[in-house]
């Protein structure tokens, strides 16, 4: 993610559609003082809360992932302190529905410095109009000039996880860019990622993916 380069920092970070996974957020604790997670699924939220409360026996162990990130940062032995720091800075796990005008409803919170999301909005929307509105809903939680960071797939119609087939809205780059623009999010950088077939690749028909960094306009 972009904070690896040290360019994006702030007080409060919100991740939209975290799922039960922390992978994309592990380094965020180096750059933010407060981290907020969110998901639509009760099971996913419960898994995150169990990790937050150190109930490792009842949820997935993230040790290998924290070790990997700590190694990338130059000190693999610091993985445990990295996990503790992340845990300490995780302040809440919210219910989230990006199709609501306030995706965190009934929670009413101050706007965030940075919002991140990975493979979320396109799985929650039935058509491009819904997607554009969902993007606006999420952007409403962001401070003016705040950062929006998204990882998403291109032309993806489905993916399989645990034998379950999940539908997703197939979008092309220009459609993503249009949704960002209509949500008053100005693209700062766009990083395309080619699809690579390997043992870690989930079964899906996406043709590639990307990471986009955008900033919210100051307002009217």
Secondary structure, DSSP 8 states (H G I E B T S, - for coil): -GGGGT---EEEEEEES-TT--GGGGGGGGTEEEEEEEES-HHHHHHHHHHHTT-GGGS---HHHHHHHHHHTT-GGGHHHHHHHHHHHEEEEEE--TTSSSTTTT-----EEEEEEES-HHHH-SSHHHHHHHHHHHHTTEEEEEEEEEEEEES--EEEETTEEEE-----HHHHHHHHHHTTEEEEEEEEEE---STT--SB---EEEEEEEEE----
